[in-house]
Amino acid sequence: MTTPSLRIAVLGIGMMGSPMARRLQQAGHTVHAWNRTQSKADPLAALGIAVHATVAEAVRQADIVVSLLENGPAVEHVLFHAGAAQAMRPGTLFIDMASIQPREARDHAARLGEMGLAHLDAPVSGGTVGAENGTLAIMAGGRAEDFARAQPVFAALGRATHVGPHGSGQLAKLANQMIVGITIGAVAEALLFAAKGGADMAKVREAIQGGFADSRILQLHGQRMVDRDFAPKARMGVQLKDMRNALGTAKEIGFDAPVTTLFETLYAEGVEHGLGELDHSGLFVELASRNAMQ
């Protein structure tokens, strides 16, 4: 079955937005792009993607608008203060793929609904590699009929799961980030523990692969720890933001999250010590420093 060609506007052309815009264009859709700093979006023009100077121009004729903005306040500003929502045609579907707080997603959905616009919160996991390869895990919250409308977009980007009403996608992403952040810490501490006792860290990582302790974190981030390669794929500072968003949401819903609380403290101390621009596996550096293992 042929996928219908859609007019799609992509807002936020960064490490994730740029490869996702390219994949949508390669899938046969007509793609329009906007970024606050236009020079970051300009290279897409050579691929046949229309780059716009204003967000209103980018979304005006779109069937679906995909947002990859930095945070909740940025999404709110672009939608309701910079003119994006006002410029969208009635019935346009807005898919927010940024990681924001669930309450922000619910608020945006309600306000867009009052304007005759549809909304999905659909954050992703998989990083820049997943964005480039079209293998992102997409967690979508909103109405089932809007999730169905979004399938041509999701098909080009990865695997999408409808997890519940508005805000649920963000809850799923926060759960994902809790698991990622905590597991990075577990892998880092375990490898450092083994090395401190005299074992070969690389061989310990190799030995436990395939057992119950194996994971993508052990495989990918564990290798970065062995190699001391902390070039950022996802930054420590962003991981700290996610942990804090999770704790803020936990407080709102009356949920005690002691493990996440501990790791929020560890990531915060790493950022305070100048590690915020490292990959989030750079928590290894903070834990190594505590044990005089630099």
N, C-alpha and C positions, 0 to 999 in steps of 0.2 A: 504494500500500500504506500503510495507517494505521500510524503509529509507536506502539508500545505505551506506555501511561502508566506511568511508574516513580515510585517513592518515592526521591527524591534528597536527600541531606544535603550542604550546601555549608558547608565550614569555612574561615573567613577571609573576612570581608566588607570588602574594601577597594576600591581603585581598579579592580581586576580582578574580584574576587569578587562585588561588587554587580551589575554589569551581566550577568555570567555567570549569576548566580542568577535575575535577571529573565528572561533569554532562556530558561532551562530552564522556568521557570514559564509563559511565553508559549507554549512548545512543547507544553504540556498535561501536564507532569509535576507531581507533588505535591512541592513543595520545602520542605525544612526548613533553617534557617540557624542558625549559631552563630558568634559572634566573641568574642574575649577581652574586648574592650570592647563590651558589648551595645548601647550607644547607637548605635554605627555600623551595627548591623544592624536596629534598631527600625523605620526607615522602610520596610523591606521588608514589614512586617506589613500595611500599607495595600494591598498588592498581592495579598494572600492567601497570602503565604509565612509559614510558622510559624517564629517566632523563639524560640530556646530559651536558657535561662539557663546550661545546662551542655552540654558536648559529648556526654556520654553520652545525654542526652535527645534530642539532635538526630539521632544515628545509630542509635538503638535499633531502629527499624522500617524503616530504609533498605534498598533493594535495592543502591544504589550510593552511595558516599560520595566526594565531590569535595573535594580539599584545595587551598587557595590560601594556604598559610601562608608566613611570611617566609623561612625557611631550613631547612636540614636538622635542626639541633637543635630548632627549634620543632616540626617534624613529629614527631620522635621523642618529644618531651615530650607532645604532644597524644595521640599514638597509645598510648604504652606507660606513661605516668605519670599523665596526666589521665583515663584510663579509656575512651578512644574504642575501641580495639581490643577491649577486654574487653566492651564493650557491644554490639558488632556481632553480628548473627546469623551463624551458620555459613554460609559461601558468599558473604557480602557482598563486593562488589568495591570496593576502595579505589583511586581514581584520584588520584595525586599530581600536580597540575598546577603545583606550585611549582618553582622552579629551585634544585636542590640538587646535591650532588656525586654522581657515578655510584656510588661505593662506598657512599654512604649509601642510595641507592635500592635497591641489591642487598641490603644488610643489612635494610632494612625489609621487602622482599619475602620474604626467607627467614624472618624472625620472624613475619610475618603468615601465611605458609604453614603454619608449625607450629601456628598457632591455627585453621586451617581457613578462612582468609580469602584472597581473591585480591588481586592487586596489579598495577597498571600505573603506570609513571612516564611522565607525558605532559605535559611542559612546553610552553609556547606562545610564539609570537612574533606580534606584531601590535599590542601595546600596548592602551591603553584604547579607542582607536577600533575596533580589531579585535574587542575584547570586546563593545562596544556594537552593532556591526553583524553579529556572527556570522561574521566573516571571519578568525578566527585560524588560523595555521598550527600544527598540533598534531603533536608528534613523540612517538610512543608506543613504549615498551619493555616487553616482557613476553610472555606466552603468546598465541598467535594466537587461541585460543578466548576469552580475556578481552578482547582487542581487538575481537572480533566482538560480544561482549556490550555493549561500551561505545558501539557505534555510535549509539544514540538520543541519548546525551549529546553525542557529538562532532558529530552532525548539526546540533544547535542552536547550536553554538559556532564551527564553522569546518570546515576541511579537515584530516583526520587521516591520518597515514601511519605504518604499523607499520615501525619501523626495526631491530628486532632484539630480543634477550632483555632481561631486567631490567637497567636501567642505560643501555641504548642511547638511550632518549629523552633522558636527561640529557646524554649525549655529543653528540647532535645539537644540543641547545640550546646547549651550550658552543661547538660549532663555529659555530652561528648568531651567538652573541654575539662570538666572535672576529672574524668577518667584519664585523659591525655596528660594533664598536668601532674596528677598524683602518680601515674605510672612512670613518667619521666623521672620523678624524684625517687621512686622505688628502684628503678634500674640504675640510676646514678649512685645511690647509696650502696646498693649491693655490689656493684663493680668496684667501687672505691674500697669497700670493706674487704673484698677478696684481695685487692692489690696491696692494701695495708698489711695484710697477713702474710704476704709473700707470694701469692699466686699470680699467674700471668693473666691480666685482665682480658686480653683478647681471647685467650683460650677458655677462660671461664664463660665468656659470652657464647663462644662456639659450643661448649659442652652442654649448656642448658637449653640451647635451641632444640625444639621438638618435644620438650617436656611441658609440664603444666605452667612453667614460668615463661614460656615463649610468648611473644606478641610482636606486633608490628613495631611497637616502641623499642623493644629489645633489638629487633633486626636493624631498623633504620637509625634511630637515635642512639642505640647502643654502639653502633659502628662509628657514629660521629664522636661519641665519647672516647672510644678507643683511639681514633685518629686525631683527637683534639681539634676537630673541624666544626666550628660553631658559626660559620657563615650563615646569616639569617635566612631561613625559609619561612618560619613564623617566629616573631621576636619575643624575647622574655617580657618586654613591656606589654605586649598584647596579651600574653598568657596571664599576666598579673591582672590586666583589665577584665579578662574573662572570669578569673577566680573571684574578683570583687563583684562582678555582675551576678555570679552565682550566689554569693553570700547575701547580696542585697535582695535577690529574689527569695532566697531561703527565709530571710527575716520577714518579708512580706507575707509569705504563706505559712509561717509558723513552723518551719522545719529546722531542726538542729543538724548542723553539718560540721562536726568537729574535725574530720580529716581534711576537708577543704579549707577550714580555718587555719590549720597548721601549715598547709602548703601555701596559702596566701601569704603568710608571714615569711616563709622561706623565699618565695619569689620577690616579695617586697624588699627583703634585705639584699637579695642579689641585684635588684635594680638600684637600690641606694648605693651599692658598692660599684656602680658604673657598668653593670652587665646588661642593661636594658636593651641594647641594640644587638646583642648576641641572639642566635637561635635559642628557642625555649629549652632545647637540650643543654644550654649553657648553665642551667641550674647545677650541673655537674661541677662547674668552676666554683660556684659558691660553696658547695659541699666539700670540694677538695680543699679550698682555702681554710675551712673550719678545721680540717684535719692535717693542716700543714703539708699538703700533698701537691703543691704547685709544681 
